[in-house]
Amino acid sequence: MEEEETKQIKKTINDLSVKMDQRIEELTRSIEKTLGENKEYAEGKIKENPLAYVAGAFVGGFMVGYIMSRGKN
């Protein structure tokens, strides 16, 4: 009786593990697809006006540096 319960528990655990693995694979594919789409969109926007994005990154970096330097005093 006890062996049968143990086998049933092991089978249930194995089934759940397989389901979890499948779900993780689905989520990974979904995330990869979404990131790929967003990457393409961002690259397209940057190609439209690269100077604005470089200037924005520079200003953002300058502001972060300024804020960090104030924290050391």
C-alpha positions as CSV (number, residue, x, y, z in Angstrom):
1,M,0.0,0.0,0.0
2,E,2.7,2.4,1.0
3,E,4.8,1.6,-2.2
4,E,1.8,2.4,-4.3
5,E,1.3,5.8,-2.6
6,T,5.0,6.5,-3.1
7,K,4.8,5.6,-6.8
8,Q,1.7,7.8,-7.2
9,I,3.4,10.7,-5.5
10,K,6.5,10.4,-7.7
11,K,4.3,10.2,-10.8
12,T,2.4,13.3,-9.7
13,I,5.6,15.2,-9.0
14,N,7.0,14.1,-12.4
15,D,3.8,15.3,-14.2
16,L,3.9,18.6,-12.4
17,S,7.6,19.1,-13.3
18,V,6.9,18.4,-16.9
19,K,4.0,20.9,-16.9
20,M,6.2,23.5,-15.2
21,D,9.0,23.0,-17.7
22,Q,6.5,23.4,-20.6
23,R,5.1,26.6,-19.1
24,I,8.5,28.0,-18.5
25,E,9.4,27.3,-22.2
26,E,6.2,29.1,-23.3
27,L,6.9,32.1,-21.2
28,T,10.5,32.3,-22.4
29,R,9.4,32.2,-26.0
30,S,6.8,34.9,-25.3
31,I,9.3,37.1,-23.6
32,E,11.8,36.6,-26.4
33,K,9.2,37.6,-29.0
34,T,8.1,40.7,-27.1
35,L,11.7,41.8,-26.5
36,G,12.5,41.3,-30.2
37,E,9.6,43.4,-31.3
38,N,10.5,46.1,-28.8
39,K,14.1,46.1,-29.9
40,E,13.1,46.4,-33.5
41,Y,10.8,49.3,-32.7
42,A,13.5,51.1,-30.6
43,E,16.1,50.6,-33.3
44,G,13.7,52.1,-35.9
45,K,13.0,55.1,-33.7
46,I,16.7,55.7,-33.1
47,K,17.5,55.5,-36.8
48,E,14.9,58.2,-37.5
49,N,16.7,60.7,-35.3
50,P,20.0,59.4,-33.8
51,L,21.3,62.7,-32.7
52,A,18.3,63.3,-30.4
53,Y,18.8,59.9,-28.7
54,V,22.6,60.4,-28.3
55,A,21.9,63.9,-26.8
56,G,19.3,62.4,-24.5
57,A,21.6,59.7,-23.3
58,F,24.4,62.3,-22.7
59,V,22.1,64.6,-20.7
60,G,20.7,61.6,-18.7
61,G,24.3,60.5,-17.9
62,F,25.3,64.0,-17.0
63,M,22.4,64.3,-14.6
64,V,23.1,60.9,-13.0
65,G,26.7,61.9,-12.5
66,Y,25.8,65.2,-11.0
67,I,23.3,63.6,-8.5
68,M,25.9,60.9,-7.6
69,S,28.6,63.5,-7.0
70,R,26.3,65.5,-4.7
71,G,25.7,62.4,-2.5
72,K,29.4,62.1,-1.7
73,N,29.6,65.4,0.2
